[in-house]
Amino acid sequence: MLFGKNVKKTIKIEGMHCNHCTGAVADALNSINGVKAKVSLEDAAAYVTAGENVDDSALAKAVEDAGFKVVSIE
């Protein structure tokens, strides 16, 4: 559930090679309270809507803990 002002971010990710990879990243990001994420294998990116209280370091940690490298968060 999203509260307050929401922000949209694009996370560019290296290392995803299949739908299992995108699923792992989506599960990791969506497990963060206040985050809704869709992950694209073709774009090598996650498209995130998050509450303004969710910081980039939490997003990056979730992706990296799932075994992938964050290239950028915009």
C-alpha atoms as one frame of an Amber mdcrd trajectory, in Angstrom:
protein
   0.000   0.000   0.000   1.329   3.406  -0.938   0.986   6.368   1.397   1.435
  10.089   0.923   3.222  11.382  -2.135   4.450   8.694  -4.528   7.542   8.928
  -6.668   8.369   6.994  -9.833  11.863   5.693 -10.415  13.641   3.635 -13.038
  16.312   1.261 -11.807  18.729   0.053 -14.493  19.957  -3.443 -13.627  22.759
  -5.695 -14.921  22.752  -9.478 -14.756  19.145 -10.410 -15.536  19.012 -13.118
 -18.205  15.560 -14.733 -17.936  12.068 -14.439 -16.466  13.270 -16.129 -13.274
  15.727 -13.253 -12.836  13.058 -10.588 -13.345  10.783 -12.413 -10.926  13.481
 -12.451  -8.261  14.060  -8.708  -8.669  10.316  -7.960  -8.645   9.809 -10.056
  -5.507  12.716  -8.321  -3.764  11.496  -4.822  -4.610   7.831  -5.541  -3.907
   8.763  -6.886  -0.468   9.695  -3.319   0.562   6.792  -1.618   2.317   5.375
   1.095   0.066   6.921  -0.193  -3.183   5.178  -1.421  -6.338   7.594  -2.627
  -9.033   7.404  -4.014 -12.544  10.579  -5.456 -14.030  11.435  -5.622 -17.739
  13.996  -8.105 -19.014  14.038  -6.375 -22.417  14.780  -2.953 -20.867  17.082
  -4.370 -18.148  15.174  -2.169 -15.746  12.696  -2.049 -12.918   9.948   0.570
 -12.952   9.088   1.475  -9.383   6.372   3.516  -7.749   7.273   4.158  -4.125
   6.259   6.269  -1.194   8.471   9.305  -0.777   9.904   7.769   2.422  11.540
   4.914   0.442  15.128   5.860  -0.320  17.320   4.740  -3.205  19.661   2.803
  -0.919  16.805   0.498   0.160  15.898  -0.128  -3.481  19.525  -0.811  -4.432
  20.019  -3.150  -1.468  16.956  -5.202  -2.428  18.200  -5.627  -6.008  21.746
  -6.443  -4.911  20.547  -8.887  -2.237  18.654 -10.682  -5.030  22.014 -11.120
  -6.800  21.988  -8.365  -9.409  23.899  -5.126  -9.996  22.262  -1.707  -9.936
  23.648   0.493 -12.704  21.569   3.586 -11.934  18.435   4.828 -10.221  16.668
   7.759 -11.845
